[in-house]
Amino acid sequence: MLLPTDESINCKDFLVFQQHVVSLESVRGQDRVRILHMSSGQEHVITFPGEGYVLEDATNMEFATDELHLHYSALNVPSRIYCYDMQHRSLRMLKEQEVPCGHDPEDFVVQRVWFSGEDGVEIPTTLAYRKDLDLTCPQPTVLTGYGAYGIKEDIGFSIAALSLFEPWLHLRCWRTCVAVGF
């Protein structure tokens, strides 16, 4: 069975199960998962709410299963492991990265904006900032990442980067987070 091709879709990875083929894809710089049921030919797509998240395979070792394990991370959301039932199309969170210093994803805005390059090609850029940031005046900015030739740098949640968003975050707290192993 072949997955249909589409030049606007970048296939990052694929997995083969007994009854399903899973394609981890990027469309206009945003990750998604496409699932094809082999015997019926039906397919469906899994996306997550919000912008600027990363989806990856979370080590699926079992061939004869309907469960797909995914690793999810966003600039404002700690890493999560989800289990998706491909037959019943249901999603449940198995684990979330603990942030020992405390963190509320709802305190942040993550948005996708587009810029035009000199050649007219649209360039996706993900912005993340605190909701209470005063956007009417210039603010310090950290720019990270790179993408070219259909390859993008996936960036997700980072405890170490919290200090860039949270002025109250004390260095001792950051050291505690790093010592835990994140």
N, C-alpha and C positions, 0 to 999 in steps of 0.2 A: 504494500500500500504506500502510495506517495502523497506527501502533503503538497497542496498546490503552491506554486511560487508567486511571489508578489514583491516587486522591487522596493516597495515602501517599507517592507518588513525585514528586519535584521534578525536572523535566527542565531541566538547566543549559544544554545545547547538543545539537545533533545534526549528524551528518555523513552525506552520501549518497555512496556509491560505486557502481560499476557493478553489483556483485552484493550489496551489503550496505547496510543503514541502521544507523548507530551512534547510540545515545542515551547521552550522558553525564548521569548522574542522581545524585541525592542521596536516600537513604532513611534516615529518622531521623537526619539530619545526617551520614551516612557516604556518601562517594562510591563509585560503581560505574559500570561500562560495560555496556550491554546491546547485543548485536549480533543483528540480524535478517537472515537470509539471504532475499533477496527471492523467488527462484524456488521454494524449498521451504517458506517460511514458518516454518522452524525458528529458534528464538532461543536464545541462551545469555548468561550474565552473567559478567563478569570482576570479581573482587574481589581485593584484595591482603591479605596477612596483617597482623595488628595493627589498631590503632585510631588514629583521628585523623590519617589521611593525606588528601592532596588528589590528585585525578586530573584532568588537563586535556588537551585536544587539543594535540598538539605539532606543529602545522603539517603537515597532511596535504593536499598539493597535487595528488596524482595520483588521478584518478577511476577509472581502470581498473587497480586493484590490490587485492590481498588483504591488504596490509600496513597496519596501523593504528599510528601513532606516538603514544605517550602520554607526558605529563610526570607524574612521580610525585614527591611530596615528603611527608615526615612530620616531626613535631617532632624526632625522633631520627635521621632518615635524610637525608643530603644529597640534593639534587635528582638525579633520574635520568630518562633518556629510555629508554623501552622500545619495542621493535617487537613487535607482536602479529600473528601470522599468523591471520587470521580463518577461513581454510579449514581449516587443520590444528590450530587452537587451541593454538598454541605461543607462548611468550613468551621474548624474549631481551633482555637489557639492552644498550643501545648505548653509553651514556655515563653517568658519575656525576660529580657536582660534586666537585672536589678540595678537601680541607680542608687547607691548607698547615700548619696548626698541629697536625694529628693529631686524630682523633676516632674513637671506637668506639661505634656505635649500641647495642651490647649492654650498655654501661655505664648505659643509661637505661631507665626504665619509662615507657610511654605507655599511659594507660588512659582509657576513657570512663566517666564517672559521670553520673547523672541527678539533677536537682533538680526539685522541684515548685514552680511559680510560685503566686502568690496565687490565680489563677484555676483551679489544678489542672493546667495544661498542663505537660507534662514538658519540661525544658530540658536538652539535651545539653551536657556540659562535658568538655573534654579536659584531662587533667592530664599533665604531663611532669616527671620528676624523676630524679635520679641514683639508681641501685639502692642505694647505700650511705647514702642520706639517712635520718637517724633520724626516723621518723614518730611516735615516742612523745611528742615535745615540739613546741611551736609552731615554725614555720619561716617565714622571710621568703617572701613570695609576690608574684609579678607577675601581674596579671590583665589580659588583653588580649582584644579581640574584641567583637563585637556581632552579634546576629541578631534579626530580627523580620520579620513578614509573609512567612515562607517563604524569606527570604534570610539566608544565614549568611556570616560572614567566614571565608574559607579561610586558615588559617595553616599554613605548612610550616616546613621547616628554614631556619635563619638563622645564618650564621657570626657576625654581630654579636651575636646573642642567646646565643651559646655562653658568653660571660663570665658570664651569669646562672647557668649550670649548673656551670661549671668554675672553681672559685676559683683554680686555678693559672694560668689563661690570662693571659698578660702583655699589656699594652696594645700593645706593639710588635708582637707576633704578630697582634693584631687589625688593626692598621694594615696589615700585610703582606697579610692576607686581603682587606681592602677595596681595596687598591691593585691587586690582581690582577683585580678587576672583579666580584666577587660581591656 
